[in-house]
Amino acid sequence: MKLIYTFIFTVLVLNSGFAQTLKFASAKNRLQFLSYLMQNSNSIKQEQRTTSGISLERIVAQSTTDNTLHTLSDSVYLSYSASRGSTFDFNNMLYAYNYPYNATPLFNFSGLFTQPKVLFDTYKHWTINPNTLIYGYYESAYGGYDISNNLISFHDVFADSVTNRNTTDYNTFDVYNNITKGETNALVSGIADSAFKQYFSYNTANKLIKDSIYEYHSGSWHLAAKSFYTYDGSNNLIQIDCYGNTTDTTFTAILQEQLQYINTYDGSNRLLTVLTNMYDGTTLTQSAKDTFAYTGVSIGHNFNTSWRDYQYDNINHYWAPMFNMTKILNGAGLPDTVNIKGFDSLLNSWVPQTMEKFVYDSYFNPDTMYEYDYNFTSFPSTPNYTTVYYYNIFTSTLAISNAKNEMNTISVYPNPAKDYLTIHTQNSINGVYITLINTQGQLVRREKLDNTGSINIQDLVPGIYSLVLQDINGNYLKKQNIVKE
């Protein structure tokens, strides 16, 4: 399958004439945006320092087998340079692509694709051609990065490029690693068919407050769309207002608000609800509502364990349930089973659609995913599809966050230590994982921090170890050398 992440809160210009069409994303696509909101709640720009010698793993291939036909249905191969890696998305677990490999890097909320979860140099994709039903090469993508791993270029090439648009995209960043400008060109048979620019503005706290999209038309650049972003006192993004015009081809009409997102959060700054309002030709009207729930209060997780999607029925005037995803966690606090249900209005109940079961490796990355599709009466005893993830080990020199935000201040004591280490945070950090590496660069311990904040090191050989702390999404929190007596 091909990943197509539609633009969820901006206006996409579809042809060389100005015909803006709002793309209201499906539940699967919209979760990409919602996942971003959940992962970036209460985010504050951070200083960074570079470290080295951390052994991690990154995904280099993925294959999905159709167990009914006993054939490959989809596969991916990736290559990297330097020490760039990958991070699994525990929010977007609707189907096999929980590593969002290929997506439009521009014309989306700052950071969604400019600092992607998979920092590949090349991406190769094979799948079943929907026209010929033959498995084969489908597309390639190429990423380019600066020293801070910001995505500065992205190129997408399809096998049948005569009929499918290829794209070439470029981003520019400031000294704070904020994207300031994005440029994109859509090509048909190598000829530029359309071109766009997007500019981003920030406040003194480095929070995005506005972006503006321009289209190149008839020899000139014209303002095509703009969005405004509002935050609460905890820097949670509580409202997005998106303006455009779906009928004007002259670029002279005043931009009308086409989309509005209103978000609420809990006391731990976790996203609870997203209300989507759309312009119906007269006014903004309710369109969709998403609700989230989480497991745990003090420790908890950065990812949701429940997500429900509702669409507003303007004829009968009620919120119609559409989609429900729940996650069952294993002992390490990671989703072991993901249940996906749709709502049957005739039965007036949730009906199973898909069940996914995950097996993880020692780095807490998925090793295998088994997909079971509901056949109207029950799930099959054997999976319909099996997805296998392949990794390699690399030595990371990625920047480790040195947070200015005091809630992320972490202390490790005693040091030296003989039996136990204690990790103390001024406030809870969701899903902290501990990695211990010896002086030979070997991984000797990988575990989740429990409620006591204590690590038993009695079995370790005396010596110096590197302690690395990461959150549930793989973001670095701290690195420190410790001495085992």
N, C-alpha and C positions, 0 to 999 in steps of 0.2 A: 504494500500500500504506500501511497505517497503522502507525506505529511504536508498538509496545506493549512497554515495558521492564518486565517482571515484576519483582517484588521478589525479590531473589536471596538475601538472607540475613536477612530479617525475616519476620514472620508477617503475612499480610494477612487482615483480617477481611472476609468476603464478604457478610454480611447483617446485618440489625438484631438478630437473635439471635446469640449468640457461637459462630460456626462457623469457627474459624481453619483455613485450608487453606494448607499450605506449597506455594509455587510453585517447583518446581524448573525453572529456566529452560532453554530450548533452547540449543544451542551459540551461536546468533546472539545471544541475549539475555545469556547469561552473559559473553560477551566484553566487554559494556559495563562490567561490574564488574571484569573482569580488566584491561581497558584502563586503568581508573582506578588500579588497584594499580601497574601498570607506570609510569604517568606521575607517580605520587606517591611512588615509592620514595625513601627518604632525604630526604623533604621536611621543611623546618624553617620555622616561621613567620618572615615577613620584614617589615622596615619597608618602607614605600612612600612615594615622593614623586611628585608630579604633574609632568608635562612637557607640552609642547604643540608643535605644528608638525610632527608626524611624519605623512607621507603614507602611508597604508596602504589596503588594500581589504577589503571585507567582502561576504559573499554576500547578494544581494537576491532571487535567484530561482533555480529549478532546474526543469528539465523532462526527462522521460524519454519517449522515443518507442519504440513497438513497431514495429520495422522490417518485421515480417511483415505486420501489419495496416495499417501506415502511418498510425497514429493515436497521439495522446497517451495514455499510460497513467497518468501521474502528474505532478503539478507543484506547485510551492510558490512562494509570494510572501512576502517579509518586508519589514518597515519598521523603522527605528531612530530613536531620538532621541539627542541629544548625540553623543558620539564612541564609543559602544559598538560593538564589532565582532564578529568570528567567527574561529574557529580550526578547521581541518580536523583530523579524528581519523585519524592514520596507523596506529593500532592496529586500530580497528574498520573494516576494509575488506572486509567480506563482501558488501556490496551497495551500491546507489547512495547510501544515506543515510549518508555518512561525516561529514556535519554532523548531529549528533543534535539535531534541531530540537525535537521534542516528546517529553517524558518526564515522569514523575511527579517533582515536585521535592522531595517529602517521603518519609519512611520508607525512606531509603536511607543509605548511608554518607555521613557529613558531607563536603560538598564536591562530590559527584558531580553533583548538579543545582542546588545552592544557588549555585554559581558556574559556570553552564553555558558550553559552548563557543560558543554562538550567543546573543548578548545582544540578542535582538530585542524590540521592543515589541509588534508584531503578526505573526502567522503565519497564512497562509491556505493551505489544502490542498485540491487537487482530485485525485480518483482515480476508478477504475472501481468503482462500487457492486457489491459481491459478490452482491447479490440481483437487481438489474436488469441488471447487466453494462453499464450506461450510465455514461460518463465525466461527472463533474460535481462540484460543490462538496461537500466532505465534512466539514471541520472548521475551526475557528479557535482560536487560542490567544493569550493576552495576558500579557506579562510586566511586572513592576514591579521597580525596583531602587533601592538606596540610593546614597549618594555614592561608596561603595567598590565599586559594581557587584555587590553581593550581591543575589541574587534574593529579594525580600521578598514578592512576590505572584505568583500564577500562576493563570490561569483557562482552562479548556478547554471549548469549546462545539461540539457536534456538530450536523450538519444535521438528523439525525433524532433530536433530543434527547428525543422522547417515549419512545423505546425504549432509548437509550443514556445512560448516566450522564454528566452534566456534573460537573466538579469545580471547587472554588475552594480555593486553598491560600495559607497565609501563613507566613512564616519570621521569626524574630527572631534578631539577632546581637549579640555582645558587642563590646567595643572592639578586640578582636584579630581581628575578622571571623570568629569561630567561630560557627556556628549553635548557638543555645542552646535554641530551641523551634520546632517546626513544628506547624501546625494544618491540618487538611483536612476538607472537607465534600463528600460525594458527593450530588449532587442528581438527582432523577428528576422531570422536568417542572417544575423549579424548586423542588421541595420537598425539604428535607433528608432523606436516607434513612439516612445514617450519619455519624458524626463521630469524629475521632481527634486525639490530641495525641502528640507525640514530644519527649522532653527529652534533651539531650546533656550529658555531663560530660567534663572535660578534666583532665589532670595539669598540673604546673607548667611543663612544656615545651610546653604548648598542644597536646598530642596527645590525640585522642579516646580515652577509655578505657571509656565506657559510654553506652548509650542505652536509653531505656525508652518503650514505646508504651502509651498508654491509650485505651480505647474508651468512648464515651458510651453507656450502656445503662440503660434503665428509670430515667432521671432522675439517674444518678450516673456518675462516671468510675471505670473499673476498669483495673487493670494487666493488659495483654493479652500483652505480650512484652517481652523485654529482651535486649541483646547486650553482650558484653564484648570488648575489643580489647587485644592484647598485642604489644609491640614488642621488637626486639633492640637491641643497643648502638648501631647505626647508624640507629635510628628507622625501620627497616623493619617493616611490619605483618606479623607472623609467624603470628598466630592470631586467629580470630574465633569466639566461642562464642555461639550464638543459642538463646534459651529461649522456649518457648511451651507451649500445650496445645491439641491438636486436637479434644478431645472435651468438655471442661468448658464448660458453658453457664451456670454459676453464678458464675464468677470466684473460686472458693474453693480450687480444687486448686492444688498447688504446680506451678510452671512446670517443665517437663521440657526438657532440651536437645534441640532438634530438628535443628539444623544446626551443623556445625563446619568451618571452613576452616583448613588448615595450609599456610603458604607458605614457600618457600625462595628464596634470592637468590644471585647470583654475587658475585665480589669487587668488581664495580662497582655493586653494589646494584640490579641488574636482576633482575626476577622470573623465576625458573626453573621452579618447579612450584607448582601449587595442588592440594591434595588435599581433596576434599569428602566429608565423612561425614554420613550422614543417619540419623535415628531410625527404626527399623523396627517400633516397637511394644514392643520389649524393650530394645534397646541401640543405640548408634551403630554403623553399619556403613559400610564403604567404598562410595562411590557413583560418584564421578567423579574423573578426574585430568587435569590440563591441564599440558602442558610447552611451554616456549618456548626459542627460540634467537635469536641476534642476529648481525648482520654487523659485524665489526670489534671490536677490543679497546680500543685507546687512544682513538680518536675514537668509533666506534660510532654508535649511534642510541638515542634514547629509545623508539622503537617496535620491536616484535619483527619479525623477518623470517621466522619460522617458528612455527606454533602447531599442536599436536596435542591432540585431545580423546579420552579413553578413558572408557568406562563399565564398571563392574565387573559381571561376570556371576556372580551369587550361586549359580546352579545348577551351573555348570561351574567356578566359582572361578578366573577369570582376567580380566585386563584386556582388554576387547574394544575394538580401535581403531574410532573412529567418524568422525573428521573431521580433515582436514589442510589447513592454509593456508600457502602459502609466497609470498614476495615477491621479485621480481627488481628490483634497483635500477638507476636510470639514472646518468648521470655526475654529477648533482647530489646523489646519495645518496637519492633519493626513489623510492618504488615505481613502477616502469614497468609491470610486469605482476604481477597477483595470481592465483595458481592455487589453486583450491579443489577438494579431492578428498574423496570418501567411501570408506569401506572396504567391499568386497564380500566377505562371509564365505564365499560359495560359491567364488569365484575365489581367495580368500585374498590379495587384493592391493588397493592403492588404485586407485580408478576416478575419472577426471576428472568433474567436475560443471559447474564454471563457470570461465571465464577472463576476467579484467577487464584492459583496457589503458587507461592513463592518459596524458593530455597535459596539461602544466602551463603556466601563464602566467609572466610575468616576476616575479610576487610569490611564486612557488612554491606557488600554489594550483591545484587541478585545474581545467582549462578544459573538458575533455571526458572522459567515461568510456565505453568500448565494452565491452559485455557479450556474451560468446559462451557459449552453452549447449551442452554435450556431448549429442550425439544417439545415444549408445550405441556409435557407431563412430568418430566424429571431431567436431572443431569445425567449424562452418560457415565459409565464406570471408568472409562479411559478418556483422557483429554482429547478434544478435537484438534488442538494445536499445541505444539511444544516449542518454546522459544529458549534458546541457549545463548548466554552472554559469555564472551571471551575477553580476557584481560591480559595485560602484561605489567610487570613490576618496573617502576622507574624511580629515580632519585629526584625528589621534588626540590625546586628552588623557588617555588611560588611564594609570594608575599604572605606573611602572617599578620593578621590584624592586630594592631596595638591600640585597642579601643580607647577613645577619649571618654566615651560614655561610662560613668562610674558603675552602672549596673552590671557591666561586664568585667569589672576588676576582679581578678582571680589571684589568690595566694595559695602556695603549695608549701607545706611544712610537715614535720621537721626536715631539715636538709643540712647535714646527712641524716639518713633514717635507717633503722635496723629492721623493724617489723612492719610498720604501717606508714603510709603517707596520707595526709589529709588535704583535700582540695576544698577551699572555701571561696564562695562567691558572695558578694554583698547582696545580690538578689538572684533569684533562680534563673538559670540558663537552661533552656529546654533541650533535653536529650544530649548530654555531654558524653563524648566517647574519648577513651584514654588509649594512647598508643605509647608503648615503651620500646626504645630501640637501643641496642648495645653499641659499643664503640666500633664494631665491625659492620655496622649498618644493618644488622639483622633485626627483624621484628620478633620481640620476645613476649609481648603481651598486647592484647587488644580487647577491651571490654567497655561496657557502659557504666558510668558512674552511678552508684545507687544513692538512696536517700541520705545515707550517713556521710557521704563524701569521702569515705575511707577506702584505701587500696592496700591489700595485703601483698607485701613484697618479701615475705620471709623466705620464699623459695628461690629468690634471685641470687645469682652469684655476686659477691661483693665487687663493686666497681662503679663506673660512671655510666649513666643512661640518659638518653634524651627523652623527655616527657613531652608529648604533643597532645593538645586538647582540641577537639573539633566538635561542632554541633551536629545535629541530626542530618543536616544538609551538606556536611563536609566542609563548612566554613571554618577556618582556623581561628582559634580563640587565644592560644598561648603555646609557646615552646620554651622549655626550661631544662637545663641539665640538673640532674639529681645524683646524689651519691648514696649508694647502698653500702652500709657498713658490714 
